[in-house]
Amino acid sequence: MFKLKVTSDKFVHSFAHPTFLKTHKDSLPYMKIKGVSTDISITEHDPIEREMKTVGFVNFILRNLQDGSDQVIPIKEAKQ
């Protein structure tokens, strides 16, 4: 859609071989489907910005691939 520069479109996929969708009905345990289709619309909106609080949040974890040990490197909080 991005390459075509469209904000809404219908997409269809047809299966080359018989495909079955499992249901939760005892009377119809599987449903044979030939394809699926969907309508997609992209709506532009203003970006949502939220402050990320990093207290107690790990910045990096280094893993030694030879012995499997981990080294945690914590975030250094900026002074305000």
PDB file of N, CA, C and O in Angstrom:
ATOM      1  N   MET A   1       0.827  -1.188   0.000  1.00  0.00           N
ATOM      2  CA  MET A   1       0.000   0.000   0.000  1.00  0.00           C
ATOM      3  C   MET A   1       0.868   1.246   0.000  1.00  0.00           C
ATOM      4  O   MET A   1       0.541   2.239  -0.650  1.00  0.00           O
ATOM      5  N   PHE A   2       1.990   1.191   0.740  1.00  0.00           N
ATOM      6  CA  PHE A   2       2.878   2.351   0.776  1.00  0.00           C
ATOM      7  C   PHE A   2       3.447   2.630  -0.612  1.00  0.00           C
ATOM      8  O   PHE A   2       3.473   3.774  -1.066  1.00  0.00           O
ATOM      9  N   LYS A   3       3.904   1.566  -1.283  1.00  0.00           N
ATOM     10  CA  LYS A   3       4.488   1.738  -2.617  1.00  0.00           C
ATOM     11  C   LYS A   3       3.441   2.222  -3.623  1.00  0.00           C
ATOM     12  O   LYS A   3       3.757   3.006  -4.519  1.00  0.00           O
ATOM     13  N   LEU A   4       2.201   1.758  -3.478  1.00  0.00           N
ATOM     14  CA  LEU A   4       1.133   2.178  -4.391  1.00  0.00           C
ATOM     15  C   LEU A   4       0.564   3.541  -4.028  1.00  0.00           C
ATOM     16  O   LEU A   4      -0.201   4.122  -4.797  1.00  0.00           O
ATOM     17  N   LYS A   5       0.936   4.053  -2.853  1.00  0.00           N
ATOM     18  CA  LYS A   5       0.451   5.347  -2.347  1.00  0.00           C
ATOM     19  C   LYS A   5      -1.077   5.390  -2.254  1.00  0.00           C
ATOM     20  O   LYS A   5      -1.722   6.348  -2.681  1.00  0.00           O
ATOM     21  N   VAL A   6      -1.635   4.311  -1.676  1.00  0.00           N
ATOM     22  CA  VAL A   6      -3.085   4.263  -1.448  1.00  0.00           C
ATOM     23  C   VAL A   6      -3.329   4.104   0.044  1.00  0.00           C
ATOM     24  O   VAL A   6      -2.497   3.542   0.756  1.00  0.00           O
ATOM     25  N   THR A   7      -4.474   4.599   0.521  1.00  0.00           N
ATOM     26  CA  THR A   7      -4.800   4.494   1.945  1.00  0.00           C
ATOM     27  C   THR A   7      -5.854   3.438   2.226  1.00  0.00           C
ATOM     28  O   THR A   7      -6.106   3.113   3.386  1.00  0.00           O
ATOM     29  N   SER A   8      -6.474   2.896   1.184  1.00  0.00           N
ATOM     30  CA  SER A   8      -7.412   1.793   1.397  1.00  0.00           C
ATOM     31  C   SER A   8      -7.394   0.908   0.160  1.00  0.00           C
ATOM     32  O   SER A   8      -7.225   1.377  -0.965  1.00  0.00           O
ATOM     33  N   ASP A   9      -7.574  -0.393   0.402  1.00  0.00           N
ATOM     34  CA  ASP A   9      -7.557  -1.345  -0.700  1.00  0.00           C
ATOM     35  C   ASP A   9      -8.150  -2.660  -0.223  1.00  0.00           C
ATOM     36  O   ASP A   9      -8.278  -2.899   0.977  1.00  0.00           O
ATOM     37  N   LYS A  10      -8.507  -3.500  -1.169  1.00  0.00           N
ATOM     38  CA  LYS A  10      -9.022  -4.837  -0.870  1.00  0.00           C
ATOM     39  C   LYS A  10      -7.946  -5.825  -1.271  1.00  0.00           C
ATOM     40  O   LYS A  10      -7.390  -5.742  -2.366  1.00  0.00           O
ATOM     41  N   PHE A  11      -7.656  -6.758  -0.383  1.00  0.00           N
ATOM     42  CA  PHE A  11      -6.655  -7.777  -0.655  1.00  0.00           C
ATOM     43  C   PHE A  11      -7.326  -9.141  -0.658  1.00  0.00           C
ATOM     44  O   PHE A  11      -8.148  -9.446   0.207  1.00  0.00           O
ATOM     45  N   VAL A  12      -6.962  -9.962  -1.649  1.00  0.00           N
ATOM     46  CA  VAL A  12      -7.547 -11.294  -1.807  1.00  0.00           C
ATOM     47  C   VAL A  12      -6.415 -12.295  -1.961  1.00  0.00           C
ATOM     48  O   VAL A  12      -5.465 -12.059  -2.708  1.00  0.00           O
ATOM     49  N   HIS A  13      -6.518 -13.414  -1.254  1.00  0.00           N
ATOM     50  CA  HIS A  13      -5.570 -14.512  -1.416  1.00  0.00           C
ATOM     51  C   HIS A  13      -6.367 -15.780  -1.693  1.00  0.00           C
ATOM     52  O   HIS A  13      -7.220 -16.173  -0.898  1.00  0.00           O
ATOM     53  N   SER A  14      -6.085 -16.415  -2.822  1.00  0.00           N
ATOM     54  CA  SER A  14      -6.729 -17.689  -3.167  1.00  0.00           C
ATOM     55  C   SER A  14      -5.735 -18.810  -2.914  1.00  0.00           C
ATOM     56  O   SER A  14      -4.571 -18.712  -3.302  1.00  0.00           O
ATOM     57  N   PHE A  15      -6.193 -19.877  -2.260  1.00  0.00           N
ATOM     58  CA  PHE A  15      -5.328 -21.000  -1.941  1.00  0.00           C
ATOM     59  C   PHE A  15      -5.204 -21.919  -3.155  1.00  0.00           C
ATOM     60  O   PHE A  15      -6.198 -22.195  -3.826  1.00  0.00           O
ATOM     61  N   ALA A  16      -3.991 -22.394  -3.439  1.00  0.00           N
ATOM     62  CA  ALA A  16      -3.737 -23.277  -4.579  1.00  0.00           C
ATOM     63  C   ALA A  16      -4.277 -24.683  -4.319  1.00  0.00           C
ATOM     64  O   ALA A  16      -4.645 -25.392  -5.257  1.00  0.00           O
ATOM     65  N   HIS A  17      -4.323 -25.081  -3.066  1.00  0.00           N
ATOM     66  CA  HIS A  17      -4.783 -26.422  -2.688  1.00  0.00           C
ATOM     67  C   HIS A  17      -5.916 -26.289  -1.677  1.00  0.00           C
ATOM     68  O   HIS A  17      -6.038 -25.259  -1.013  1.00  0.00           O
ATOM     69  N   PRO A  18      -6.748 -27.328  -1.555  1.00  0.00           N
ATOM     70  CA  PRO A  18      -7.822 -27.262  -0.551  1.00  0.00           C
ATOM     71  C   PRO A  18      -7.259 -26.931   0.831  1.00  0.00           C
ATOM     72  O   PRO A  18      -6.282 -27.532   1.276  1.00  0.00           O
ATOM     73  N   THR A  19      -7.883 -25.981   1.491  1.00  0.00           N
ATOM     74  CA  THR A  19      -7.438 -25.525   2.803  1.00  0.00           C
ATOM     75  C   THR A  19      -8.620 -25.589   3.753  1.00  0.00           C
ATOM     76  O   THR A  19      -9.744 -25.236   3.393  1.00  0.00           O
ATOM     77  N   PHE A  20      -8.356 -26.039   4.956  1.00  0.00           N
ATOM     78  CA  PHE A  20      -9.431 -26.206   5.927  1.00  0.00           C
ATOM     79  C   PHE A  20      -9.161 -25.353   7.154  1.00  0.00           C
ATOM     80  O   PHE A  20      -8.030 -25.266   7.633  1.00  0.00           O
ATOM     81  N   LEU A  21     -10.207 -24.732   7.650  1.00  0.00           N
ATOM     82  CA  LEU A  21     -10.156 -23.884   8.826  1.00  0.00           C
ATOM     83  C   LEU A  21     -10.849 -24.623   9.962  1.00  0.00           C
ATOM     84  O   LEU A  21     -12.013 -25.002   9.835  1.00  0.00           O
ATOM     85  N   LYS A  22     -10.144 -24.830  11.072  1.00  0.00           N
ATOM     86  CA  LYS A  22     -10.722 -25.531  12.217  1.00  0.00           C
ATOM     87  C   LYS A  22     -11.711 -24.615  12.929  1.00  0.00           C
ATOM     88  O   LYS A  22     -11.428 -23.439  13.158  1.00  0.00           O
ATOM     89  N   THR A  23     -12.865 -25.160  13.273  1.00  0.00           N
ATOM     90  CA  THR A  23     -13.885 -24.408  14.005  1.00  0.00           C
ATOM     91  C   THR A  23     -14.014 -24.974  15.411  1.00  0.00           C
ATOM     92  O   THR A  23     -13.363 -25.960  15.754  1.00  0.00           O
ATOM     93  N   HIS A  24     -14.846 -24.352  16.212  1.00  0.00           N
ATOM     94  CA  HIS A  24     -15.107 -24.845  17.569  1.00  0.00           C
ATOM     95  C   HIS A  24     -16.478 -25.506  17.654  1.00  0.00           C
ATOM     96  O   HIS A  24     -17.026 -25.667  18.744  1.00  0.00           O
ATOM     97  N   LYS A  25     -17.027 -25.886  16.513  1.00  0.00           N
ATOM     98  CA  LYS A  25     -18.344 -26.534  16.462  1.00  0.00           C
ATOM     99  C   LYS A  25     -18.168 -28.026  16.249  1.00  0.00           C
ATOM    100  O   LYS A  25     -17.455 -28.444  15.337  1.00  0.00           O
ATOM    101  N   ASP A  26     -18.816 -28.839  17.090  1.00  0.00           N
ATOM    102  CA  ASP A  26     -18.767 -30.292  16.906  1.00  0.00           C
ATOM    103  C   ASP A  26     -19.467 -30.710  15.622  1.00  0.00           C
ATOM    104  O   ASP A  26     -19.065 -31.684  14.984  1.00  0.00           O
ATOM    105  N   SER A  27     -20.512 -29.983  15.238  1.00  0.00           N
ATOM    106  CA  SER A  27     -21.270 -30.333  14.032  1.00  0.00           C
ATOM    107  C   SER A  27     -20.512 -29.975  12.743  1.00  0.00           C
ATOM    108  O   SER A  27     -20.819 -30.509  11.677  1.00  0.00           O
ATOM    109  N   LEU A  28     -19.530 -29.079  12.841  1.00  0.00           N
ATOM    110  CA  LEU A  28     -18.738 -28.674  11.682  1.00  0.00           C
ATOM    111  C   LEU A  28     -17.304 -28.409  12.150  1.00  0.00           C
ATOM    112  O   LEU A  28     -16.905 -27.256  12.316  1.00  0.00           O
ATOM    113  N   PRO A  29     -16.515 -29.505  12.366  1.00  0.00           N
ATOM    114  CA  PRO A  29     -15.186 -29.329  12.938  1.00  0.00           C
ATOM    115  C   PRO A  29     -14.217 -28.589  12.016  1.00  0.00           C
ATOM    116  O   PRO A  29     -13.326 -27.884  12.489  1.00  0.00           O
ATOM    117  N   TYR A  30     -14.389 -28.745  10.703  1.00  0.00           N
ATOM    118  CA  TYR A  30     -13.526 -28.063   9.735  1.00  0.00           C
ATOM    119  C   TYR A  30     -14.381 -27.463   8.634  1.00  0.00           C
ATOM    120  O   TYR A  30     -15.400 -28.026   8.233  1.00  0.00           O
ATOM    121  N   MET A  31     -13.941 -26.300   8.151  1.00  0.00           N
ATOM    122  CA  MET A  31     -14.644 -25.629   7.065  1.00  0.00           C
ATOM    123  C   MET A  31     -13.642 -25.471   5.915  1.00  0.00           C
ATOM    124  O   MET A  31     -12.549 -24.938   6.106  1.00  0.00           O
ATOM    125  N   LYS A  32     -14.022 -25.936   4.728  1.00  0.00           N
ATOM    126  CA  LYS A  32     -13.152 -25.810   3.558  1.00  0.00           C
ATOM    127  C   LYS A  32     -13.244 -24.373   3.031  1.00  0.00           C
ATOM    128  O   LYS A  32     -14.336 -23.848   2.811  1.00  0.00           O
ATOM    129  N   ILE A  33     -12.092 -23.757   2.835  1.00  0.00           N
ATOM    130  CA  ILE A  33     -12.091 -22.404   2.298  1.00  0.00           C
ATOM    131  C   ILE A  33     -11.233 -22.364   1.031  1.00  0.00           C
ATOM    132  O   ILE A  33     -10.248 -23.092   0.910  1.00  0.00           O
ATOM    133  N   LYS A  34     -11.618 -21.518   0.110  1.00  0.00           N
ATOM    134  CA  LYS A  34     -10.885 -21.359  -1.152  1.00  0.00           C
ATOM    135  C   LYS A  34      -9.943 -20.168  -1.109  1.00  0.00           C
ATOM    136  O   LYS A  34      -8.989 -20.095  -1.884  1.00  0.00           O
ATOM    137  N   GLY A  35     -10.212 -19.231  -0.201  1.00  0.00           N
ATOM    138  CA  GLY A  35      -9.381 -18.048  -0.100  1.00  0.00           C
ATOM    139  C   GLY A  35      -9.873 -17.146   1.004  1.00  0.00           C
ATOM    140  O   GLY A  35     -10.864 -17.437   1.674  1.00  0.00           O
ATOM    141  N   VAL A  36      -9.176 -16.062   1.183  1.00  0.00           N
ATOM    142  CA  VAL A  36      -9.565 -15.055   2.169  1.00  0.00           C
ATOM    143  C   VAL A  36      -9.451 -13.680   1.522  1.00  0.00           C
ATOM    144  O   VAL A  36      -8.642 -13.479   0.616  1.00  0.00           O
ATOM    145  N   SER A  37     -10.254 -12.745   1.984  1.00  0.00           N
ATOM    146  CA  SER A  37     -10.163 -11.369   1.505  1.00  0.00           C
ATOM    147  C   SER A  37     -10.383 -10.426   2.673  1.00  0.00           C
ATOM    148  O   SER A  37     -11.053 -10.763   3.649  1.00  0.00           O
ATOM    149  N   THR A  38      -9.811  -9.246   2.557  1.00  0.00           N
ATOM    150  CA  THR A  38      -9.962  -8.246   3.596  1.00  0.00           C
ATOM    151  C   THR A  38      -9.879  -6.852   2.989  1.00  0.00           C
ATOM    152  O   THR A  38      -9.211  -6.636   1.979  1.00  0.00           O
ATOM    153  N   ASP A  39     -10.562  -5.926   3.615  1.00  0.00           N
ATOM    154  CA  ASP A  39     -10.476  -4.516   3.247  1.00  0.00           C
ATOM    155  C   ASP A  39      -9.641  -3.822   4.312  1.00  0.00           C
ATOM    156  O   ASP A  39      -9.927  -3.937   5.504  1.00  0.00           O
ATOM    157  N   ILE A  40      -8.606  -3.100   3.883  1.00  0.00           N
ATOM    158  CA  ILE A  40      -7.727  -2.413   4.818  1.00  0.00           C
ATOM    159  C   ILE A  40      -7.757  -0.922   4.516  1.00  0.00           C
ATOM    160  O   ILE A  40      -7.630  -0.503   3.366  1.00  0.00           O
ATOM    161  N   SER A  41      -7.928  -0.125   5.575  1.00  0.00           N
ATOM    162  CA  SER A  41      -7.866   1.331   5.456  1.00  0.00           C
ATOM    163  C   SER A  41      -6.845   1.856   6.450  1.00  0.00           C
ATOM    164  O   SER A  41      -6.829   1.454   7.614  1.00  0.00           O
ATOM    165  N   ILE A  42      -6.005   2.747   5.986  1.00  0.00           N
ATOM    166  CA  ILE A  42      -5.000   3.367   6.843  1.00  0.00           C
ATOM    167  C   ILE A  42      -5.441   4.807   7.093  1.00  0.00           C
ATOM    168  O   ILE A  42      -5.695   5.565   6.157  1.00  0.00           O
ATOM    169  N   THR A  43      -5.526   5.165   8.359  1.00  0.00           N
ATOM    170  CA  THR A  43      -5.948   6.506   8.730  1.00  0.00           C
ATOM    171  C   THR A  43      -4.767   7.237   9.345  1.00  0.00           C
ATOM    172  O   THR A  43      -4.146   6.743  10.287  1.00  0.00           O
ATOM    173  N   GLU A  44      -4.462   8.395   8.823  1.00  0.00           N
ATOM    174  CA  GLU A  44      -3.360   9.186   9.351  1.00  0.00           C
ATOM    175  C   GLU A  44      -3.835   9.951  10.585  1.00  0.00           C
ATOM    176  O   GLU A  44      -4.948  10.477  10.612  1.00  0.00           O
ATOM    177  N   HIS A  45      -2.985  10.005  11.595  1.00  0.00           N
ATOM    178  CA  HIS A  45      -3.308  10.781  12.791  1.00  0.00           C
ATOM    179  C   HIS A  45      -2.035  11.402  13.335  1.00  0.00           C
ATOM    180  O   HIS A  45      -0.930  11.003  12.967  1.00  0.00           O
ATOM    181  N   ASP A  46      -2.193  12.357  14.194  1.00  0.00           N
ATOM    182  CA  ASP A  46      -1.043  12.999  14.817  1.00  0.00           C
ATOM    183  C   ASP A  46      -0.290  11.971  15.653  1.00  0.00           C
ATOM    184  O   ASP A  46      -0.908  11.101  16.266  1.00  0.00           O
ATOM    185  N   PRO A  47       1.035  12.063  15.685  1.00  0.00           N
ATOM    186  CA  PRO A  47       1.796  11.115  16.491  1.00  0.00           C
ATOM    187  C   PRO A  47       1.473  11.269  17.979  1.00  0.00           C
ATOM    188  O   PRO A  47       1.192  12.366  18.460  1.00  0.00           O
ATOM    189  N   ILE A  48       1.519  10.162  18.680  1.00  0.00           N
ATOM    190  CA  ILE A  48       1.299  10.157  20.125  1.00  0.00           C
ATOM    191  C   ILE A  48       2.668  10.086  20.783  1.00  0.00           C
ATOM    192  O   ILE A  48       3.433   9.152  20.543  1.00  0.00           O
ATOM    193  N   GLU A  49       2.968  11.060  21.601  1.00  0.00           N
ATOM    194  CA  GLU A  49       4.246  11.079  22.293  1.00  0.00           C
ATOM    195  C   GLU A  49       4.015  10.891  23.783  1.00  0.00           C
ATOM    196  O   GLU A  49       3.192  11.567  24.401  1.00  0.00           O
ATOM    197  N   ARG A  50       4.763   9.958  24.335  1.00  0.00           N
ATOM    198  CA  ARG A  50       4.682   9.691  25.768  1.00  0.00           C
ATOM    199  C   ARG A  50       6.090   9.656  26.332  1.00  0.00           C
ATOM    200  O   ARG A  50       7.019   9.166  25.690  1.00  0.00           O
ATOM    201  N   GLU A  51       6.236  10.181  27.534  1.00  0.00           N
ATOM    202  CA  GLU A  51       7.524  10.139  28.196  1.00  0.00           C
ATOM    203  C   GLU A  51       7.809   8.710  28.621  1.00  0.00           C
ATOM    204  O   GLU A  51       6.967   8.055  29.236  1.00  0.00           O
ATOM    205  N   MET A  52       8.989   8.236  28.292  1.00  0.00           N
ATOM    206  CA  MET A  52       9.365   6.884  28.691  1.00  0.00           C
ATOM    207  C   MET A  52      10.110   6.954  30.006  1.00  0.00           C
ATOM    208  O   MET A  52      11.147   7.610  30.109  1.00  0.00           O
ATOM    209  N   LYS A  53       9.586   6.284  30.998  1.00  0.00           N
ATOM    210  CA  LYS A  53      10.241   6.257  32.310  1.00  0.00           C
ATOM    211  C   LYS A  53      11.097   5.000  32.366  1.00  0.00           C
ATOM    212  O   LYS A  53      10.614   3.887  32.161  1.00  0.00           O
ATOM    213  N   THR A  54      12.369   5.203  32.647  1.00  0.00           N
ATOM    214  CA  THR A  54      13.310   4.093  32.587  1.00  0.00           C
ATOM    215  C   THR A  54      13.771   3.600  33.948  1.00  0.00           C
ATOM    216  O   THR A  54      14.752   2.862  34.029  1.00  0.00           O
ATOM    217  N   VAL A  55      13.099   3.982  35.005  1.00  0.00           N
ATOM    218  CA  VAL A  55      13.487   3.536  36.334  1.00  0.00           C
ATOM    219  C   VAL A  55      13.335   2.018  36.399  1.00  0.00           C
ATOM    220  O   VAL A  55      12.255   1.486  36.144  1.00  0.00           O
ATOM    221  N   GLY A  56      14.408   1.332  36.738  1.00  0.00           N
ATOM    222  CA  GLY A  56      14.377  -0.119  36.840  1.00  0.00           C
ATOM    223  C   GLY A  56      14.382  -0.825  35.497  1.00  0.00           C
ATOM    224  O   GLY A  56      14.173  -2.037  35.436  1.00  0.00           O
ATOM    225  N   PHE A  57      14.617  -0.092  34.427  1.00  0.00           N
ATOM    226  CA  PHE A  57      14.598  -0.661  33.088  1.00  0.00           C
ATOM    227  C   PHE A  57      16.025  -0.994  32.674  1.00  0.00           C
ATOM    228  O   PHE A  57      16.918  -0.161  32.832  1.00  0.00           O
ATOM    229  N   VAL A  58      16.257  -2.186  32.152  1.00  0.00           N
ATOM    230  CA  VAL A  58      17.588  -2.609  31.745  1.00  0.00           C
ATOM    231  C   VAL A  58      17.880  -2.041  30.363  1.00  0.00           C
ATOM    232  O   VAL A  58      17.051  -2.144  29.459  1.00  0.00           O
ATOM    233  N   ASN A  59      19.044  -1.447  30.199  1.00  0.00           N
ATOM    234  CA  ASN A  59      19.434  -0.877  28.919  1.00  0.00           C
ATOM    235  C   ASN A  59      20.071  -1.926  28.016  1.00  0.00           C
ATOM    236  O   ASN A  59      19.709  -2.028  26.844  1.00  0.00           O
ATOM    237  N   PHE A  60      20.999  -2.695  28.531  1.00  0.00           N
ATOM    238  CA  PHE A  60      21.682  -3.710  27.742  1.00  0.00           C
ATOM    239  C   PHE A  60      21.859  -4.978  28.556  1.00  0.00           C
ATOM    240  O   PHE A  60      22.028  -4.927  29.775  1.00  0.00           O
ATOM    241  N   ILE A  61      21.819  -6.117  27.875  1.00  0.00           N
ATOM    242  CA  ILE A  61      22.207  -7.391  28.465  1.00  0.00           C
ATOM    243  C   ILE A  61      23.237  -7.991  27.524  1.00  0.00           C
ATOM    244  O   ILE A  61      22.946  -8.236  26.353  1.00  0.00           O
ATOM    245  N   LEU A  62      24.435  -8.227  28.029  1.00  0.00           N
ATOM    246  CA  LEU A  62      25.474  -8.876  27.244  1.00  0.00           C
ATOM    247  C   LEU A  62      25.487 -10.353  27.598  1.00  0.00           C
ATOM    248  O   LEU A  62      25.554 -10.712  28.773  1.00  0.00           O
ATOM    249  N   ARG A  63      25.422 -11.209  26.585  1.00  0.00           N
ATOM    250  CA  ARG A  63      25.429 -12.651  26.832  1.00  0.00           C
ATOM    251  C   ARG A  63      26.705 -13.241  26.248  1.00  0.00           C
ATOM    252  O   ARG A  63      27.029 -13.037  25.078  1.00  0.00           O
ATOM    253  N   ASN A  64      27.423 -13.982  27.098  1.00  0.00           N
ATOM    254  CA  ASN A  64      28.616 -14.685  26.661  1.00  0.00           C
ATOM    255  C   ASN A  64      28.152 -15.946  25.930  1.00  0.00           C
ATOM    256  O   ASN A  64      27.561 -16.838  26.539  1.00  0.00           O
ATOM    257  N   LEU A  65      28.421 -16.019  24.630  1.00  0.00           N
ATOM    258  CA  LEU A  65      27.936 -17.141  23.833  1.00  0.00           C
ATOM    259  C   LEU A  65      28.677 -18.437  24.128  1.00  0.00           C
ATOM    260  O   LEU A  65      28.191 -19.515  23.787  1.00  0.00           O
ATOM    261  N   GLN A  66      29.852 -18.350  24.760  1.00  0.00           N
ATOM    262  CA  GLN A  66      30.593 -19.565  25.078  1.00  0.00           C
ATOM    263  C   GLN A  66      30.059 -20.243  26.328  1.00  0.00           C
ATOM    264  O   GLN A  66      29.862 -21.459  26.335  1.00  0.00           O
ATOM    265  N   ASP A  67      29.820 -19.471  27.393  1.00  0.00           N
ATOM    266  CA  ASP A  67      29.368 -20.112  28.630  1.00  0.00           C
ATOM    267  C   ASP A  67      27.918 -19.776  28.997  1.00  0.00           C
ATOM    268  O   ASP A  67      27.394 -20.310  29.975  1.00  0.00           O
ATOM    269  N   GLY A  68      27.259 -18.895  28.222  1.00  0.00           N
ATOM    270  CA  GLY A  68      25.854 -18.586  28.472  1.00  0.00           C
ATOM    271  C   GLY A  68      25.606 -17.597  29.589  1.00  0.00           C
ATOM    272  O   GLY A  68      24.452 -17.315  29.911  1.00  0.00           O
ATOM    273  N   SER A  69      26.663 -17.057  30.194  1.00  0.00           N
ATOM    274  CA  SER A  69      26.466 -16.101  31.290  1.00  0.00           C
ATOM    275  C   SER A  69      26.016 -14.750  30.751  1.00  0.00           C
ATOM    276  O   SER A  69      26.332 -14.384  29.619  1.00  0.00           O
ATOM    277  N   ASP A  70      25.276 -14.016  31.575  1.00  0.00           N
ATOM    278  CA  ASP A  70      24.753 -12.705  31.199  1.00  0.00           C
ATOM    279  C   ASP A  70      25.380 -11.628  32.070  1.00  0.00           C
ATOM    280  O   ASP A  70      25.654 -11.855  33.248  1.00  0.00           O
ATOM    281  N   GLN A  71      25.605 -10.450  31.486  1.00  0.00           N
ATOM    282  CA  GLN A  71      26.055  -9.285  32.232  1.00  0.00           C
ATOM    283  C   GLN A  71      25.053  -8.176  31.957  1.00  0.00           C
ATOM    284  O   GLN A  71      24.855  -7.781  30.808  1.00  0.00           O
ATOM    285  N   VAL A  72      24.423  -7.674  33.013  1.00  0.00           N
ATOM    286  CA  VAL A  72      23.427  -6.618  32.879  1.00  0.00           C
ATOM    287  C   VAL A  72      24.095  -5.268  33.047  1.00  0.00           C
ATOM    288  O   VAL A  72      24.805  -5.041  34.027  1.00  0.00           O
ATOM    289  N   ILE A  73      23.873  -4.371  32.099  1.00  0.00           N
ATOM    290  CA  ILE A  73      24.424  -3.014  32.166  1.00  0.00           C
ATOM    291  C   ILE A  73      23.227  -2.067  32.367  1.00  0.00           C
ATOM    292  O   ILE A  73      22.462  -1.841  31.429  1.00  0.00           O
ATOM    293  N   PRO A  74      23.061  -1.515  33.569  1.00  0.00           N
ATOM    294  CA  PRO A  74      21.884  -0.663  33.836  1.00  0.00           C
ATOM    295  C   PRO A  74      22.009   0.719  33.213  1.00  0.00           C
ATOM    296  O   PRO A  74      23.105   1.170  32.881  1.00  0.00           O
ATOM    297  N   ILE A  75      20.881   1.375  33.063  1.00  0.00           N
ATOM    298  CA  ILE A  75      20.836   2.751  32.567  1.00  0.00           C
ATOM    299  C   ILE A  75      21.366   3.678  33.644  1.00  0.00           C
ATOM    300  O   ILE A  75      21.068   3.508  34.826  1.00  0.00           O
ATOM    301  N   LYS A  76      22.140   4.641  33.237  1.00  0.00           N
ATOM    302  CA  LYS A  76      22.573   5.677  34.181  1.00  0.00           C
ATOM    303  C   LYS A  76      21.578   6.807  34.044  1.00  0.00           C
ATOM    304  O   LYS A  76      21.470   7.421  32.982  1.00  0.00           O
ATOM    305  N   GLU A  77      20.853   7.086  35.109  1.00  0.00           N
ATOM    306  CA  GLU A  77      19.823   8.116  35.100  1.00  0.00           C
ATOM    307  C   GLU A  77      20.442   9.491  34.909  1.00  0.00           C
ATOM    308  O   GLU A  77      21.438   9.833  35.546  1.00  0.00           O
ATOM    309  N   ALA A  78      19.842  10.269  34.027  1.00  0.00           N
ATOM    310  CA  ALA A  78      20.309  11.644  33.788  1.00  0.00           C
ATOM    311  C   ALA A  78      19.915  12.509  34.974  1.00  0.00           C
ATOM    312  O   ALA A  78      18.805  12.394  35.494  1.00  0.00           O
ATOM    313  N   LYS A  79      20.827  13.373  35.400  1.00  0.00           N
ATOM    314  CA  LYS A  79      20.523  14.287  36.503  1.00  0.00           C
ATOM    315  C   LYS A  79      19.766  15.471  35.947  1.00  0.00           C
ATOM    316  O   LYS A  79      20.113  16.004  34.893  1.00  0.00           O
ATOM    317  N   GLN A  80      18.723  15.885  36.665  1.00  0.00           N
ATOM    318  CA  GLN A  80      17.887  16.997  36.191  1.00  0.00           C
ATOM    319  C   GLN A  80      17.993  18.190  37.066  1.00  0.00           C
ATOM    320  O   GLN A  80      17.352  19.208  36.803  1.00  0.00           O
TER     321      GLN A  80
END
